[in-house]
Amino acid sequence: MPYLFVAIIIASFASGYGFAYKVSQLEIKEMADSIATQNQEAEALLATLTEEAKKANAKALQLNKDLENANVSAINAINSQRDSFKPVRMYDNGRKSSRCTTAKVGDSTGSVDPSDDGRLSEEFSTFLKSEAYRADQVSAYAQLCQNFIKGLNRDR
């Protein structure tokens, strides 16, 4: 009889172990299937996000190209304006319309000096033109930056 109890105990442990083994195998299979499903979903999401990133990159490259073209166009316009304005001499309108007379040394009549027609000196004209050119460049760059920021805000 003690052998019968030992056999029953061994049989119950064996069946319990076999049942637990089958349950754990089923749980492992369910986890593997769940992981495989999650991997497929992740691959699909990655493909979608990669495609969106490629489209956004292409759009950014096109926007950058458009902005560069606009900048080149603005700089070319500024340069052509500067080149056409280079030989022109500038005038001081306040001095030109002034009724003040300048007397020559030894001349007591107080006549107007014909060489003082309101024109600025060559050096001062060149300086003002160069500063105007730089201001135009900065203005064009600021406009380019503003357009870039507006483009970024439009995309959001």
C-alpha positions in Angstrom: 0.0 0.0 0.0 2.7 2.5 0.7 3.9 1.9 -2.9 0.5 2.8 -4.2 0.6 6.1 -2.3 4.0 6.8 -3.6 2.9 6.0 -7.2 -0.2 8.3 -6.8 2.0 11.1 -5.4 4.5 10.7 -8.3 1.6 10.5 -10.8 0.0 13.6 -9.4 3.3 15.5 -9.5 4.0 14.4 -13.0 0.5 15.4 -14.2 0.8 18.7 -12.4 4.2 19.3 -13.9 3.0 18.4 -17.4 -0.1 20.7 -17.0 2.1 23.6 -15.8 4.5 23.0 -18.7 1.7 23.1 -21.2 0.3 26.3 -19.6 3.7 28.0 -19.6 4.2 26.9 -23.3 0.8 28.4 -24.2 1.7 31.7 -22.4 5.1 31.8 -24.1 3.4 31.3 -27.5 0.8 34.1 -26.8 3.7 36.4 -25.8 5.6 35.5 -28.9 2.5 36.2 -31.1 1.9 39.5 -29.3 5.6 40.5 -29.8 5.3 39.6 -33.5 2.2 41.7 -33.9 3.8 44.6 -32.1 6.8 44.3 -34.4 4.6 44.4 -37.5 2.8 47.5 -36.2 6.1 49.1 -35.4 7.4 48.4 -38.8 4.3 49.8 -40.4 4.5 52.9 -38.2 8.2 53.3 -39.0 7.5 53.1 -42.8 4.8 55.7 -42.4 7.0 58.1 -40.4 9.9 57.5 -42.7 7.8 58.5 -45.7 6.5 61.6 -43.9 10.1 62.5 -43.0 11.2 62.1 -46.6 8.3 64.4 -47.8 9.1 67.0 -45.1 12.8 66.9 -46.1 12.0 67.3 -49.8 9.7 70.2 -48.9 12.4 71.8 -46.7 15.0 71.4 -49.5 12.6 73.1 -52.0 11.9 75.9 -49.5 15.6 76.4 -48.9 16.2 76.5 -52.7 13.4 79.0 -53.1 14.7 81.2 -50.4 18.3 81.0 -51.8 16.9 81.9 -55.2 15.0 84.9 -53.7 18.2 85.9 -51.9 20.3 85.7 -55.1 17.6 87.7 -56.9 17.5 90.4 -54.2 21.3 90.7 -54.1 21.5 90.9 -57.9 18.9 93.7 -57.9 20.8 95.5 -55.1 24.1 95.1 -57.0 22.6 96.4 -60.3 21.1 99.3 -58.5 24.4 100.1 -56.9 26.2 99.9 -60.2 23.8 102.2 -61.9 23.9 104.6 -59.0 27.8 104.6 -58.8 28.6 107.5 -61.2 25.9 109.8 -59.9 27.0 112.5 -57.5 24.8 113.2 -54.4 23.4 116.5 -53.4 22.6 118.1 -50.1 19.2 119.5 -50.7 19.3 121.7 -47.6 22.5 123.4 -48.7 21.4 123.7 -52.3 18.2 125.6 -51.4 19.9 127.8 -48.9 20.1 131.5 -49.6 23.3 131.9 -47.7 26.0 133.5 -49.7 29.6 132.6 -49.3 32.1 135.4 -49.9 35.4 134.7 -51.6 38.5 136.0 -50.0 39.1 139.6 -51.0 35.5 139.8 -52.5 33.3 142.0 -50.5 30.2 141.8 -52.8 28.9 138.6 -51.2 28.2 136.8 -54.4 27.3 133.1 -54.5 30.1 130.7 -55.2 29.2 128.8 -58.4 31.2 125.7 -57.3 29.0 125.3 -54.3 26.0 124.0 -56.1 24.9 121.6 -53.3 26.8 118.6 -54.5 28.5 116.5 -51.8 32.2 115.6 -52.1 33.2 112.4 -53.9 34.4 110.8 -50.7 31.2 111.6 -48.8 29.0 110.5 -51.8 31.0 107.2 -52.0 30.6 106.7 -48.2 26.8 107.3 -48.3 26.4 105.0 -51.3 28.4 102.2 -49.6 26.3 102.5 -46.4 23.1 102.5 -48.5 24.4 99.4 -50.2 25.1 97.7 -46.9 21.7 98.7 -45.6 20.0 97.3 -48.6 21.9 94.0 -48.1 20.8 93.8 -44.5 17.3 94.7 -45.4 17.2 91.9 -48.0 18.6 89.4 -45.5 16.1 90.5 -42.9 13.3 90.0 -45.4 14.6 86.6 -46.2 14.7 85.7 -42.5 11.1 87.0 -42.1 9.9 84.9 -45.0 11.7 81.8 -43.6 10.0 82.3 -40.2 6.6 82.8 -41.9 7.2 79.6 -43.8 8.0 77.7 -40.6 4.9 79.0 -38.9 2.7 78.2 -41.9 3.9 74.5 -41.7 2.8 74.1 -38.1 
